Amino acid sequence: MLLLYIVLDVMVCLATVFSTLYSICSIFSMAMTVYDCMAML
């Protein structure tokens, strides 16, 4: 039973890390798009 809790805890931790990385990447790509638009003006 304890092992199940450990596995769930690790999965939650990984999900948090991946969602954080995804949001950082999306913000970065959005910033690059804005930068490209500014460069064209």
mmCIF file of the N, C-alpha and C atoms, coordinates in Angstrom:
data_MODEL
# 
_entry.id   MODEL 
# 
loop_
_atom_site.group_PDB 
_atom_site.id 
_atom_site.type_symbol 
_atom_site.label_atom_id 
_atom_site.label_alt_id 
_atom_site.label_comp_id 
_atom_site.label_asym_id 
_atom_site.label_entity_id 
_atom_site.label_seq_id 
_atom_site.pdbx_PDB_ins_code 
_atom_site.Cartn_x 
_atom_site.Cartn_y 
_atom_site.Cartn_z 
_atom_site.occupancy 
_atom_site.B_iso_or_equiv 
_atom_site.pdbx_formal_charge 
_atom_site.auth_seq_id 
_atom_site.auth_comp_id 
_atom_site.auth_asym_id 
_atom_site.auth_atom_id 
_atom_site.pdbx_PDB_model_num 
ATOM 1   N N  . MET A 1 1  ? 0.832  -1.201 0.000   1.00 0.00 ? 1  MET A N  1 
ATOM 2   C CA . MET A 1 1  ? 0.000  0.000  0.000   1.00 0.00 ? 1  MET A CA 1 
ATOM 3   C C  . MET A 1 1  ? 0.869  1.254  0.000   1.00 0.00 ? 1  MET A C  1 
ATOM 4   N N  . LEU A 1 2  ? 1.961  1.211  0.765   1.00 0.00 ? 2  LEU A N  1 
ATOM 5   C CA . LEU A 1 2  ? 2.873  2.360  0.844   1.00 0.00 ? 2  LEU A CA 1 
ATOM 6   C C  . LEU A 1 2  ? 3.498  2.652  -0.514  1.00 0.00 ? 2  LEU A C  1 
ATOM 7   N N  . LEU A 1 3  ? 3.829  1.578  -1.248  1.00 0.00 ? 3  LEU A N  1 
ATOM 8   C CA . LEU A 1 3  ? 4.432  1.729  -2.564  1.00 0.00 ? 3  LEU A CA 1 
ATOM 9   C C  . LEU A 1 3  ? 3.510  2.496  -3.507  1.00 0.00 ? 3  LEU A C  1 
ATOM 10  N N  . LEU A 1 4  ? 2.203  2.228  -3.419  1.00 0.00 ? 4  LEU A N  1 
ATOM 11  C CA . LEU A 1 4  ? 1.224  2.914  -4.250  1.00 0.00 ? 4  LEU A CA 1 
ATOM 12  C C  . LEU A 1 4  ? 1.251  4.419  -3.991  1.00 0.00 ? 4  LEU A C  1 
ATOM 13  N N  . TYR A 1 5  ? 1.331  4.796  -2.705  1.00 0.00 ? 5  TYR A N  1 
ATOM 14  C CA . TYR A 1 5  ? 1.402  6.217  -2.351  1.00 0.00 ? 5  TYR A CA 1 
ATOM 15  C C  . TYR A 1 5  ? 2.671  6.868  -2.897  1.00 0.00 ? 5  TYR A C  1 
ATOM 16  N N  . ILE A 1 6  ? 3.782  6.145  -2.839  1.00 0.00 ? 6  ILE A N  1 
ATOM 17  C CA . ILE A 1 6  ? 5.055  6.660  -3.352  1.00 0.00 ? 6  ILE A CA 1 
ATOM 18  C C  . ILE A 1 6  ? 4.963  6.875  -4.864  1.00 0.00 ? 6  ILE A C  1 
ATOM 19  N N  . VAL A 1 7  ? 4.405  5.902  -5.571  1.00 0.00 ? 7  VAL A N  1 
ATOM 20  C CA . VAL A 1 7  ? 4.254  6.009  -7.024  1.00 0.00 ? 7  VAL A CA 1 
ATOM 21  C C  . VAL A 1 7  ? 3.357  7.190  -7.391  1.00 0.00 ? 7  VAL A C  1 
ATOM 22  N N  . LEU A 1 8  ? 2.236  7.337  -6.679  1.00 0.00 ? 8  LEU A N  1 
ATOM 23  C CA . LEU A 1 8  ? 1.330  8.465  -6.939  1.00 0.00 ? 8  LEU A CA 1 
ATOM 24  C C  . LEU A 1 8  ? 2.024  9.797  -6.675  1.00 0.00 ? 8  LEU A C  1 
ATOM 25  N N  . ASP A 1 9  ? 2.800  9.862  -5.615  1.00 0.00 ? 9  ASP A N  1 
ATOM 26  C CA . ASP A 1 9  ? 3.525  11.081 -5.261  1.00 0.00 ? 9  ASP A CA 1 
ATOM 27  C C  . ASP A 1 9  ? 4.524  11.458 -6.359  1.00 0.00 ? 9  ASP A C  1 
ATOM 28  N N  . VAL A 1 10 ? 5.249  10.458 -6.850  1.00 0.00 ? 10 VAL A N  1 
ATOM 29  C CA . VAL A 1 10 ? 6.220  10.695 -7.930  1.00 0.00 ? 10 VAL A CA 1 
ATOM 30  C C  . VAL A 1 10 ? 5.507  11.157 -9.197  1.00 0.00 ? 10 VAL A C  1 
ATOM 31  N N  . MET A 1 11 ? 4.365  10.539 -9.518  1.00 0.00 ? 11 MET A N  1 
ATOM 32  C CA . MET A 1 11 ? 3.610  10.921 -10.712 1.00 0.00 ? 11 MET A CA 1 
ATOM 33  C C  . MET A 1 11 ? 3.107  12.357 -10.629 1.00 0.00 ? 11 MET A C  1 
ATOM 34  N N  . VAL A 1 12 ? 2.620  12.741 -9.451  1.00 0.00 ? 12 VAL A N  1 
ATOM 35  C CA . VAL A 1 12 ? 2.157  14.120 -9.245  1.00 0.00 ? 12 VAL A CA 1 
ATOM 36  C C  . VAL A 1 12 ? 3.316  15.101 -9.405  1.00 0.00 ? 12 VAL A C  1 
ATOM 37  N N  . CYS A 1 13 ? 4.467  14.721 -8.833  1.00 0.00 ? 13 CYS A N  1 
ATOM 38  C CA . CYS A 1 13 ? 5.663  15.558 -8.936  1.00 0.00 ? 13 CYS A CA 1 
ATOM 39  C C  . CYS A 1 13 ? 6.089  15.735 -10.385 1.00 0.00 ? 13 CYS A C  1 
ATOM 40  N N  . LEU A 1 14 ? 6.120  14.643 -11.151 1.00 0.00 ? 14 LEU A N  1 
ATOM 41  C CA . LEU A 1 14 ? 6.482  14.708 -12.563 1.00 0.00 ? 14 LEU A CA 1 
ATOM 42  C C  . LEU A 1 14 ? 5.497  15.544 -13.362 1.00 0.00 ? 14 LEU A C  1 
ATOM 43  N N  . ALA A 1 15 ? 4.215  15.387 -13.067 1.00 0.00 ? 15 ALA A N  1 
ATOM 44  C CA . ALA A 1 15 ? 3.184  16.167 -13.760 1.00 0.00 ? 15 ALA A CA 1 
ATOM 45  C C  . ALA A 1 15 ? 3.372  17.660 -13.511 1.00 0.00 ? 15 ALA A C  1 
ATOM 46  N N  . THR A 1 16 ? 3.709  18.012 -12.266 1.00 0.00 ? 16 THR A N  1 
ATOM 47  C CA . THR A 1 16 ? 3.951  19.416 -11.920 1.00 0.00 ? 16 THR A CA 1 
ATOM 48  C C  . THR A 1 16 ? 5.160  19.962 -12.681 1.00 0.00 ? 16 THR A C  1 
ATOM 49  N N  . VAL A 1 17 ? 6.232  19.179 -12.722 1.00 0.00 ? 17 VAL A N  1 
ATOM 50  C CA . VAL A 1 17 ? 7.447  19.591 -13.433 1.00 0.00 ? 17 VAL A CA 1 
ATOM 51  C C  . VAL A 1 17 ? 7.167  19.781 -14.926 1.00 0.00 ? 17 VAL A C  1 
ATOM 52  N N  . PHE A 1 18 ? 6.451  18.815 -15.530 1.00 0.00 ? 18 PHE A N  1 
ATOM 53  C CA . PHE A 1 18 ? 6.163  18.914 -16.952 1.00 0.00 ? 18 PHE A CA 1 
ATOM 54  C C  . PHE A 1 18 ? 5.256  20.102 -17.279 1.00 0.00 ? 18 PHE A C  1 
ATOM 55  N N  . SER A 1 19 ? 4.257  20.363 -16.445 1.00 0.00 ? 19 SER A N  1 
ATOM 56  C CA . SER A 1 19 ? 3.367  21.501 -16.701 1.00 0.00 ? 19 SER A CA 1 
ATOM 57  C C  . SER A 1 19 ? 4.118  22.824 -16.544 1.00 0.00 ? 19 SER A C  1 
ATOM 58  N N  . THR A 1 20 ? 5.042  22.873 -15.578 1.00 0.00 ? 20 THR A N  1 
ATOM 59  C CA . THR A 1 20 ? 5.858  24.080 -15.400 1.00 0.00 ? 20 THR A CA 1 
ATOM 60  C C  . THR A 1 20 ? 6.749  24.307 -16.622 1.00 0.00 ? 20 THR A C  1 
ATOM 61  N N  . LEU A 1 21 ? 7.406  23.240 -17.103 1.00 0.00 ? 21 LEU A N  1 
ATOM 62  C CA . LEU A 1 21 ? 8.250  23.344 -18.290 1.00 0.00 ? 21 LEU A CA 1 
ATOM 63  C C  . LEU A 1 21 ? 7.429  23.761 -19.509 1.00 0.00 ? 21 LEU A C  1 
ATOM 64  N N  . TYR A 1 22 ? 6.229  23.188 -19.637 1.00 0.00 ? 22 TYR A N  1 
ATOM 65  C CA . TYR A 1 22 ? 5.363  23.516 -20.772 1.00 0.00 ? 22 TYR A CA 1 
ATOM 66  C C  . TYR A 1 22 ? 4.967  24.986 -20.751 1.00 0.00 ? 22 TYR A C  1 
ATOM 67  N N  . SER A 1 23 ? 4.619  25.509 -19.565 1.00 0.00 ? 23 SER A N  1 
ATOM 68  C CA . SER A 1 23 ? 4.222  26.920 -19.480 1.00 0.00 ? 23 SER A CA 1 
ATOM 69  C C  . SER A 1 23 ? 5.408  27.832 -19.767 1.00 0.00 ? 23 SER A C  1 
ATOM 70  N N  . ILE A 1 24 ? 6.610  27.459 -19.303 1.00 0.00 ? 24 ILE A N  1 
ATOM 71  C CA . ILE A 1 24 ? 7.810  28.251 -19.590 1.00 0.00 ? 24 ILE A CA 1 
ATOM 72  C C  . ILE A 1 24 ? 8.073  28.264 -21.098 1.00 0.00 ? 24 ILE A C  1 
ATOM 73  N N  . CYS A 1 25 ? 7.962  27.097 -21.741 1.00 0.00 ? 25 CYS A N  1 
ATOM 74  C CA . CYS A 1 25 ? 8.189  27.009 -23.185 1.00 0.00 ? 25 CYS A CA 1 
ATOM 75  C C  . CYS A 1 25 ? 7.164  27.816 -23.965 1.00 0.00 ? 25 CYS A C  1 
ATOM 76  N N  . SER A 1 26 ? 5.904  27.773 -23.559 1.00 0.00 ? 26 SER A N  1 
ATOM 77  C CA . SER A 1 26 ? 4.870  28.515 -24.274 1.00 0.00 ? 26 SER A CA 1 
ATOM 78  C C  . SER A 1 26 ? 5.062  30.023 -24.125 1.00 0.00 ? 26 SER A C  1 
ATOM 79  N N  . ILE A 1 27 ? 5.462  30.457 -22.915 1.00 0.00 ? 27 ILE A N  1 
ATOM 80  C CA . ILE A 1 27 ? 5.742  31.879 -22.693 1.00 0.00 ? 27 ILE A CA 1 
ATOM 81  C C  . ILE A 1 27 ? 6.937  32.307 -23.554 1.00 0.00 ? 27 ILE A C  1 
ATOM 82  N N  . PHE A 1 28 ? 7.973  31.454 -23.598 1.00 0.00 ? 28 PHE A N  1 
ATOM 83  C CA . PHE A 1 28 ? 9.170  31.765 -24.377 1.00 0.00 ? 28 PHE A CA 1 
ATOM 84  C C  . PHE A 1 28 ? 8.856  31.862 -25.867 1.00 0.00 ? 28 PHE A C  1 
ATOM 85  N N  . SER A 1 29 ? 8.056  30.917 -26.392 1.00 0.00 ? 29 SER A N  1 
ATOM 86  C CA . SER A 1 29 ? 7.713  30.948 -27.822 1.00 0.00 ? 29 SER A CA 1 
ATOM 87  C C  . SER A 1 29 ? 6.841  32.160 -28.144 1.00 0.00 ? 29 SER A C  1 
ATOM 88  N N  . MET A 1 30 ? 5.948  32.537 -27.212 1.00 0.00 ? 30 MET A N  1 
ATOM 89  C CA . MET A 1 30 ? 5.114  33.712 -27.409 1.00 0.00 ? 30 MET A CA 1 
ATOM 90  C C  . MET A 1 30 ? 5.983  34.970 -27.456 1.00 0.00 ? 30 MET A C  1 
ATOM 91  N N  . ALA A 1 31 ? 6.976  35.038 -26.553 1.00 0.00 ? 31 ALA A N  1 
ATOM 92  C CA . ALA A 1 31 ? 7.890  36.179 -26.521 1.00 0.00 ? 31 ALA A CA 1 
ATOM 93  C C  . ALA A 1 31 ? 8.703  36.263 -27.813 1.00 0.00 ? 31 ALA A C  1 
ATOM 94  N N  . MET A 1 32 ? 9.140  35.125 -28.327 1.00 0.00 ? 32 MET A N  1 
ATOM 95  C CA . MET A 1 32 ? 9.897  35.109 -29.579 1.00 0.00 ? 32 MET A CA 1 
ATOM 96  C C  . MET A 1 32 ? 9.025  35.570 -30.748 1.00 0.00 ? 32 MET A C  1 
ATOM 97  N N  . THR A 1 33 ? 7.754  35.175 -30.749 1.00 0.00 ? 33 THR A N  1 
ATOM 98  C CA . THR A 1 33 ? 6.826  35.601 -31.803 1.00 0.00 ? 33 THR A CA 1 
ATOM 99  C C  . THR A 1 33 ? 6.640  37.117 -31.766 1.00 0.00 ? 33 THR A C  1 
ATOM 100 N N  . VAL A 1 34 ? 6.451  37.658 -30.570 1.00 0.00 ? 34 VAL A N  1 
ATOM 101 C CA . VAL A 1 34 ? 6.305  39.110 -30.404 1.00 0.00 ? 34 VAL A CA 1 
ATOM 102 C C  . VAL A 1 34 ? 7.578  39.818 -30.873 1.00 0.00 ? 34 VAL A C  1 
ATOM 103 N N  . TYR A 1 35 ? 8.735  39.256 -30.510 1.00 0.00 ? 35 TYR A N  1 
ATOM 104 C CA . TYR A 1 35 ? 10.016 39.829 -30.904 1.00 0.00 ? 35 TYR A CA 1 
ATOM 105 C C  . TYR A 1 35 ? 10.167 39.846 -32.423 1.00 0.00 ? 35 TYR A C  1 
ATOM 106 N N  . ASP A 1 36 ? 9.758  38.744 -33.087 1.00 0.00 ? 36 ASP A N  1 
ATOM 107 C CA . ASP A 1 36 ? 9.819  38.676 -34.545 1.00 0.00 ? 36 ASP A CA 1 
ATOM 108 C C  . ASP A 1 36 ? 8.908  39.728 -35.180 1.00 0.00 ? 36 ASP A C  1 
ATOM 109 N N  . CYS A 1 37 ? 7.732  39.911 -34.620 1.00 0.00 ? 37 CYS A N  1 
ATOM 110 C CA . CYS A 1 37 ? 6.807  40.929 -35.139 1.00 0.00 ? 37 CYS A CA 1 
ATOM 111 C C  . CYS A 1 37 ? 7.395  42.324 -34.983 1.00 0.00 ? 37 CYS A C  1 
ATOM 112 N N  . MET A 1 38 ? 8.035  42.595 -33.854 1.00 0.00 ? 38 MET A N  1 
ATOM 113 C CA . MET A 1 38 ? 8.665  43.893 -33.615 1.00 0.00 ? 38 MET A CA 1 
ATOM 114 C C  . MET A 1 38 ? 9.819  44.125 -34.596 1.00 0.00 ? 38 MET A C  1 
ATOM 115 N N  . ALA A 1 39 ? 10.571 43.054 -34.877 1.00 0.00 ? 39 ALA A N  1 
ATOM 116 C CA . ALA A 1 39 ? 11.709 43.166 -35.788 1.00 0.00 ? 39 ALA A CA 1 
ATOM 117 C C  . ALA A 1 39 ? 11.251 43.489 -37.210 1.00 0.00 ? 39 ALA A C  1 
ATOM 118 N N  . MET A 1 40 ? 10.081 42.993 -37.590 1.00 0.00 ? 40 MET A N  1 
ATOM 119 C CA . MET A 1 40 ? 9.567  43.237 -38.939 1.00 0.00 ? 40 MET A CA 1 
ATOM 120 C C  . MET A 1 40 ? 9.062  44.664 -39.116 1.00 0.00 ? 40 MET A C  1 
ATOM 121 N N  . LEU A 1 41 ? 8.622  45.292 -38.016 1.00 0.00 ? 41 LEU A N  1 
ATOM 122 C CA . LEU A 1 41 ? 8.084  46.656 -38.106 1.00 0.00 ? 41 LEU A CA 1 
ATOM 123 C C  . LEU A 1 41 ? 9.170  47.700 -38.372 1.00 0.00 ? 41 LEU A C  1 
# 
